[in-house]
Amino acid sequence: MRRCIIDSLRQSIPKRVEYLEDGKYDQAIEQFEQAVDKKKNVGDAYRGIGIAKWEKKDYKGARKAFKKALENDAEKTGTIYNMIGNCDLKLGKAKEALNYYNLGLAQEDSGKKMKKEMQYNIIVAYEQMEDWESAKVKLEEYLENYPNDKSAKKEAEFLKTR
């Protein structure tokens, strides 16, 4: 998922992407912040900051950067909504995460793999909220589409105990 963002960043601000790929996240953040200050590719720069902060496990900072990217005309993609949802899950904001996963699923660019991930994350979000019935319903739908998913089958066994 982060690969999609990095690939699109490579097209608009290639030099800064090298820091991300090399795992030099502090340098990447610094370079992307310079782009923001210079008002160059601001939306993309915030997406880069978001990825770097995600990799540093700064989920609050990553979430803020991804939202700033959207506010600054970054392309509204399934990937960016998925990343915001993932940040929300990590921050214990499952209800907010659901909103972003649903926005992500509605984006035309969301491929099968991305949709599968977001659909599974919706189940996880319902579980975090302890909404076991909604989690069961979503898991049944998920297993209809992905009957060979071993993790989902284990999850179904877990939900039977709830």
C-alpha positions in Angstrom: 0.0 0.0 0.0 2.8 2.5 0.8 4.4 1.3 -2.4 1.5 3.0 -4.4 2.1 6.3 -2.7 5.9 6.1 -3.1 5.5 5.3 -6.8 3.3 8.3 -7.4 5.6 10.5 -5.4 8.5 9.4 -7.6 6.8 11.0 -10.5 6.3 14.4 -8.9 9.3 14.7 -6.4 11.8 12.0 -7.2 14.8 13.2 -5.2 13.0 13.1 -1.9 11.7 9.6 -2.5 15.2 8.2 -2.3 15.3 8.9 1.4 12.1 7.0 1.9 13.3 4.0 0.0 16.6 4.0 1.9 14.8 4.1 5.2 16.2 7.6 6.0 12.9 8.8 7.4 14.1 11.9 9.3 15.9 13.2 6.2 12.8 12.4 4.1 10.6 14.4 6.4 13.1 17.3 6.4 13.2 17.3 2.6 9.4 17.0 2.2 8.9 19.9 4.7 11.2 22.0 2.6 9.0 21.4 -0.4 6.0 22.4 1.7 7.8 25.6 2.8 8.6 26.4 -0.9 5.0 25.6 -1.8 6.2 22.9 -4.4 4.0 19.9 -4.8 2.6 20.5 -1.4 0.0 17.7 -1.4 2.6 15.2 -2.6 5.1 16.5 0.0 2.6 15.9 2.8 1.9 12.3 1.5 5.7 11.8 1.7 5.8 13.1 5.2 2.9 10.8 6.0 4.7 7.7 4.7 7.9 8.6 6.6 6.0 9.2 9.9 4.1 5.9 9.4 7.4 4.0 9.0 8.6 5.7 12.2 5.4 4.5 13.9 4.3 8.1 14.5 0.7 7.3 13.6 -0.7 10.6 14.9 1.9 12.6 12.8 1.2 10.3 9.8 -2.5 10.8 10.0 -2.1 14.6 10.3 0.2 14.6 7.2 -2.1 12.5 5.1 -5.1 14.7 6.0 -2.9 17.8 5.1 -2.2 16.1 1.8 -5.9 15.9 1.0 -6.4 19.5 2.1 -3.6 20.5 -0.3 -5.0 18.9 -3.4 -3.3 15.5 -3.2 -5.2 13.0 -5.3 -8.0 11.3 -3.3 -7.0 7.7 -3.7 -8.0 4.5 -2.0 -4.5 4.2 -0.8 -4.4 7.5 1.1 -7.8 6.8 2.7 -6.6 3.3 3.7 -3.5 4.8 5.3 -5.6 7.3 7.3 -7.8 4.5 8.4 -4.8 2.4 9.4 -3.5 5.3 11.5 -6.9 5.6 13.1 -6.9 1.9 14.0 -3.4 2.2 15.5 -4.6 5.2 17.5 -7.7 3.3 18.8 -10.1 5.4 16.7 -11.9 2.5 15.1 -15.1 4.5 14.3 -13.1 7.1 12.4 -11.1 4.3 10.6 -14.4 2.8 9.3 -15.2 6.1 7.7 -11.9 6.3 5.9 -12.0 2.6 4.8 -15.4 3.2 3.3 -14.2 6.3 1.5 -11.2 4.3 0.2 -13.5 1.5 -1.1 -15.5 4.2 -3.0 -12.4 5.4 -5.0 -12.2 4.2 -8.5 -8.4 3.6 -8.3 -8.8 1.0 -5.5 -7.7 -2.3 -7.0 -8.7 -5.8 -5.9 -5.8 -6.2 -3.4 -6.5 -2.8 -1.9 -10.2 -3.4 -1.6 -9.5 -6.8 0.1 -7.2 -5.1 2.6 -9.8 -2.4 3.4 -12.6 -4.9 3.7 -10.6 -6.9 6.2 -9.6 -3.8 8.1 -13.3 -2.9 8.4 -13.8 -6.2 10.3 -10.8 -5.4 12.6 -12.3 -1.9 13.2 -15.7 -3.4 14.3 -13.8 -5.8 16.6 -12.0 -2.9 18.2 -15.3 -1.3 18.8 -16.5 -4.6 20.3 -19.4 -4.5 17.7 -19.3 -8.3 17.3 -22.4 -8.6 15.2 -21.3 -6.1 12.6 -17.9 -7.8 12.6 -19.5 -11.2 12.0 -21.7 -9.8 9.1 -18.7 -8.2 7.4 -16.6 -11.3 7.9 -19.3 -13.5 6.3 -19.3 -11.1 3.3 -15.5 -11.1 3.2 -15.4 -14.9 3.2 -17.9 -15.1 0.4 -15.4 -13.0 -1.7 -12.2 -14.5 -0.3 -13.0 -18.1 0.8 -9.4 -19.2 1.0 -8.2 -16.5 3.3 -6.7 -18.4 6.3 -6.5 -15.3 8.5 -10.2 -14.6 7.9 -11.1 -18.2 8.7 -9.3 -18.0 12.0 -11.1 -14.7 12.7 -14.4 -16.4 12.1 -13.5 -19.1 14.7 -12.7 -16.3 17.1 -15.9 -14.4 16.4 -17.9 -17.6 17.2 -16.8 -17.2 20.8 -18.3 -13.6 21.0 
